[in-house]
Amino acid sequence: MKLMPVTPPSDNRIAQLIDANLDRAREGLRVMEDWCRFGLKRRDLSIQIKDWRQQLGVHHHNIYRKARLTSNDPAMGVSHPLQKVRSTPEAIFIANSSRVQEALRVIEEFTRITDQKLCEVATKIRYETYELEVKVLNTSESINKRQTLKNCSIYLITTNRRNLEEIVLQALKAGVKIVQYREKLLHDNEKISQAKCLASLCKKYNSLFIVNDRIDIALAVDADGIHLGQKDIPAKIARELLGGEKIIGRSTHCFEDIKNAEQEGCDYIGIGPIFPSKTKNELNPIGIDYLRKGLSETLLPAFAIGGINNSNINKLNEIDNLRIAVSNAIINSTDPFSKTEELIKFLT
């Protein structure tokens, strides 16, 4: 690569600050790169950031290095109290991304005349880091959502009730970590309004909010994902519309459905109906043995669903790592909070 000529700054202090900010930018990029590599397992992002480090390294000329100020730097070792409150990897990443952007801005301002190529490189990388931040935050959000899904034992499916928001609130307070909004009676404007309310409640309690069937409503309320039945659109199309960070679930009723869901790239499945179900009365119950076999056939988080209630849930107590999806058991309960606690205790 042929480099453009560099004019040494007439003021040695400018060379010093260019050197300091090149060091600062490259150090910050290394922190960002390592988190993408080891924390997020994003090889593509790691390679991108490494390339930025190399580009800046090529332009870290000796005229800057020789001007380096260390022992006489009046701000050497100065820290800030806020540096001690970066308690998450995401916070550390953002702090270092901001550090890189600030350093690159300084480099831009002081190299416009004397080192135009470095100025161009710094400008280009600075704008690209803004886009990369979004990718990293989306990736982190996706990982966190899937970890919540993996750790979830009870999945609440809503039905039309006058006081639905209060019922869901009580279930969330009791520990529900995933709520599916399933509504067939209201008009779309009413559905969107109610879904926004429920999505806000779920966010407050760090729980997932999933919309049944309707991708448009899921997008409208920024839901965490969508649940699809066997007759709904392919998961591939749902993924294209929702993006990679959203969760996609699929109802399954046989082994072939389970395998298809895996191949489609679904994040979880529902297996059922286990018992006779009022909401799925057109389907024959598959039974407990089939459930046990289905769970052994997949590595996806799988929820037993269909007709699970107080009178039959004990029949499932010999299934290891059981996850269940329920609706009426909580929604129609006289005490949703206590019923949710009871179910979670049963599953623990």
N, C-alpha and C positions, 0 to 999 in steps of 0.2 A: 504494500500500500504506500503510495507516494504521498508524503506529507507536505502541506503548504508551509512556506517559510514562516518562522516565528520571530517577531521582533522583541528582544528583551525589554521588559518594562523599564522606563527611565527611572522610576521610583522603586527601590528595592522592597518597600513595604507592600507594593502591589504583588510582586512575585511571591512574597511570603504568604499573603492571604490566598492567592491562587493555589499555592502548594498545600496550605492547610485545608482548603475546601475540597481539593482533589482527594486528599487523604480521608476527609470526613465523608465524602460521597461514596468512595470505594468501600470504606468500613461499613457504612450503613447498608450498602448493597449486599455485602457478604452476609450480614445478619438476615436480610430479606431472603437471600438465596438459600441459606441453610434451613430456614423455616419451611420454605416451599419444598425443599428436597426431603428433609427428615420428618417434618410435621404434617405436611399436606400430601406428601408423596406425588407431587406434581412435577414430573420430569420436564415438561414443556416450559413451565414457568422458571424452573431452576436454570435451564439452558439460556433462556432469554436474559435473566439477570446476570448470569455469568458473562454473557456477551457484552452487556453494558459495562461491567467491570473492566473487561479487556479493552474495550474502546477507550475508556478513560485512561487506562494504564498506558496505552500507546502515546497518548498526548500529555503524559506527565513527564515533561521534558526536564533535562538536567538543570536548566536555568531556574526552574522552580524549586527543584530539590536542593540546590546549593544555597538558596535563599532561606531555607527552612529555619524557623524560629522555634526553639524548644525551651532551653533553660531560662531564657529571658522573656518568655511569654507571660504577660501579666495575668492572663485568664486561665493559665494551665491548672487543671484539676478542679476548676470551679464546677459545681453541680447545682441541681435545683431540686427542691423537695418533691416536686411532681414526678421525678424520675423513680421515686420509691413506691409509687402507687400503680405501676404497670403490672397488674397481677395476672394478666392473661397473655398467651402468645400473640393473640390478635392485637392487643394493646402495644406490645413490644414491636410487632411488625409495623403498625401504623406510625409509631414514634420514629422508627428508623426510616420509613418511607418519607416522612415529613422532613427528617434530617437531610436525606438525600436531595429532596426537592429544593430545600433552602440553600444547600451548598451549591447546587447546580445553578441556581439563580444568581448567586454571588459571582460564580465563574463567568456566567454569561455577561454580566454587567462590566466586568473588568477585563474581558478579552476581546471585545468587539472590534478593536482596532489592531491590537498587537498579535492576536492569535485567533484569527477568524474561524479556522477549522475547529478548534476546541470549543469556541462559542457555539458553532452549529451543532456539534455533537452533544454539548450540554443541554441545549434547547430541546433537541429531539428526544433525548433520554428523559428529560424532565416531564414532557407531555406524555410520554409513554408510561411513566410510572403512575400517572393519574389513572389510566385505564387498567393497569395491572392491579392497583389497589382494589378496584371493584371485583376483579376476578378472584382475588385472594379472599375477600370478604364473603363472596358467594360460595366459594369452596369451603371455607370454615363453617359457614351457616349450614351448608349441605351435610357436612360431617356431623355437626351437632344435632341436626334433625334426625339423622339416621341412628345416632347413638341413643337418642330419646326413644325412637321407635324400637330399637333392639331391647331396651330396658323395660319397655312397657308391658304390663301383664293384663291390663283391662282396657278395652276399647269401647267407648260409649257411642252408640248410634242414636241420633235424635229421631223423634216422631212429633207430629203436630200436637202441641199442647199450648194452652193459653199462657201459662207461666213458665214456658220453656227456658227462658234466660235464667230464672231463679233456680230451676232444677239443675241446669248445667253448672251454674255457679257453685251450688252445694257439692256436686260431684267433683268439681275441680278442687275445691277446698279439702275434700276428703282424699285426694290423691290421683284422680284420673289424669293421665298424661296424653291422651289422644281422644279427640271428639270428631265424629263424622256428622256433618250436617246433611240429613236426608229429609227432604220436604217435597211432597207431591201435590199439595192442595193449594198453597198460596200462589198469588200472581207473582211474576218475576220481580217487580219492584219491591214487593213485600219480602220476597226471599232474600234479595240483596241487602235490604235494610236489616233483617234479622241475622243474616250471615255475618255482616259487618260487626254487629253487636257481639255475637258469639266468638268471632275471630279475635276481637279485642279482649274478651275475657280469657281466652286461651293464652294469648300472648302475655297477659298479666301474670298468669300462673305457670309460665314456661312450658306450656302444653301445646301439642300439635293440633292444628285445625284442618280437617280434611273435608272436601265437598264431594258428595255423592253425584257421580254421573255428569254434572254440568261444569265443563271446563270454563265456559264463559263467566259463570258466577265465581268460580275459583280465582280466575284472573281479576275479576272486578273487586274482590275483597282481599286480594293478596294472600290467599290461603296457602297453607304449607304443602298442600297436595290435592290429589284427586283419587277417588275410588271408582273403579270401573267394573261393571258386570260383564258377563260373558258375551252379551249382545251389543256392548258399547264399542266405541272406536278402538282401533289397535293402539297399544301402548306406545309404539314408535311415533305415531302422529301426536299423541298426547304429550310425549317428551319434547317434540319439536315445538309445540305450542307453549308449553310450560317452562321449558328450560331444564338444564341438568340438575339444578339444586333442589327442585321440587320432588315430592314423594308421590309415587304412583303405586296404588294397590289394585288387586284384581280378585274378584270372587271366583272360587274354584269349586267344582262339584265332582271331580273325578281325577284320577292320576294324570290323564292326558292334559287336563286343564292346568294342573300344577306345573308340569313340564313346560307347557306353552308360556305360562307366566314367567318362569325363569328365563326362557329364551328371549322373551320380549323385553327383558330388563326391568321387570317390576321390582319394587322395593320390599313389598310384603304381599301376603295373600290371606284371604279368608277361606277356610275350609268348612263346607257345610251344604245344606243344613244338617246339624247333628241330630236334632230332635224335630218333631213337627213344628213348623213356624207359621204364624199368621201372616207375616210379610212375604213369605216365600211358599205359599200353600200349593203352588203348582209343581214344586219339587218334592221328590220323595226323600225322606231322611236317609242319610248315608250311614249313620250309626257310629258307635264309639270305636269299634275295631277298625273301621275304615279311616277314622280320624287318626288313630294311633299309627296306622300304616302310612297315611299321608304325611304326617309329621316326620316320620323317619325317612321319607323320600326327598325332603327338601332342606336346604340350609337357610332359606328365607325366613324371616320372622313370620309365623303363621298363627292366625287366630281362629279358634273354634267358634263357629257362629251358627245360630239357628235354634230358636226355641229354648235356650238355656235359661232356667229360672230356679226358684227356691226348691222346687220339688224334685229336680233331676240333676242339679249341679254336683251333688255328692257322687254321682255315677262317674264323674270325671276325675275323682281325687287320686287315682293311681297313675295318671299320666304325668310324666316328668316335664318340668319347665312349661307348664300349661299357660297358654294365653287365651283369653276369651273376649269375644265381642258380644255385647248385650245392649238391649234397647229397653224393652218393657220392664225388665227386672229393676232398673233404676228409674226410668222415666215415669212409670206408673206407681212407684213406691210412695208411701205416705211420708217417708223420711229418706230422701235421696242421699243425704250425707251419711247416715248410719248404714244404709244398704251398700253404698260404695265401699265404706270401710270394711264391712263384713266380707264383701267379695274379694277385696285386696288381701285381707287376712287369709282367706281360704286359699288364695293363689300363692301366698308367700311360702 
